[in-house]
Amino acid sequence: MATRDLPALGGHPEGFAGSMRTDRWWIEPVLTVLVLGAFGVYATWAAFQGNHYYADPYLSPFYSPLIFVDSAAAVPGGAPEHHAWFGGHWPAWWPAFLPHSPAFFILAFPGAFRFTCYYYRKAYYRAFTGSPPGCAVVPTAKSRRYKGETAWLLFQNLHRYAMFFAVLFIPILGYDALLSFWKGGLPWDGGQFGIGVGSLVLTINVILLGGYTFGCHSFRHLIGGKDDCMSCGKATMRLKLWKRVTILNMKHQNFAWFSLFWVGFTDVYVRLVSQGIWTDLNTWG
Ligand code: FES
């Protein structure tokens, strides 16, 4: 009999979720199921809508960068074609059974980054598979045979590559936040400067996403964490950078949740302003 199949000795509980812990350890996995589950359902729904992702000058982060728009379809709340990287002609090869939603071109990248994040793995392994549900809590019988991230879970190594794409999204979302202060386009396009609640919503969004992305364990490894001696006693730029990344890394869990909530809220905000359900308070009048 393998060691992992032996019953625990010493009177410890043995059934799933049994524990001698007296604190409310179950709150964290329950919240994780509720929040991550709700976000997954909402993000999927929002991606399939393909409309109301733009309310001049605000672009939803679920649709940014905007690769193509379907200018022929007159999408409610759709962005004007000059906003799209490749204009307003929807690609002819697009499958007929899928809606013409620009979100489909980009959501896989932040999705893969979050799904394979080292912190989220811990959270959703505990919450969704109970392997184990918490420290010193009995796992499901199946997960007692957990072999680490080998076999099919090897795909989680994708994270180090998804990180490069996630980093690219930050200046793009930063540009969207900048554009959110100019209605009708940037100054040389005749845009008018102002501030709206949406400008603040988009700006907070990129700050939180930046904090999450630049606090990533893989990013910290890339900056210097992989070396035994990155400065060898000297105050190099690399060492300074690594220390700053480490500060973000220590708060990675907080940034993971706050940025998740805020990016979803930003889409809701743009969607409801675009539909005329919410009024955006701003200086444009
Ligand atoms: Fe969480 Fe990389 S470890 S984003």
Boltz pocket constraint, residues with backbone or C-beta under 6 A from the ligand:
constraints:
  - pocket:
      binder: B
      contacts: [[A, 113], [A, 116], [A, 117], [A, 118], [A, 119], [A, 120], [A, 159], [A, 163], [A, 212], [A, 213], [A, 215], [A, 216], [A, 217], [A, 218], [A, 219], [A, 252]]
      max_distance: 6.0
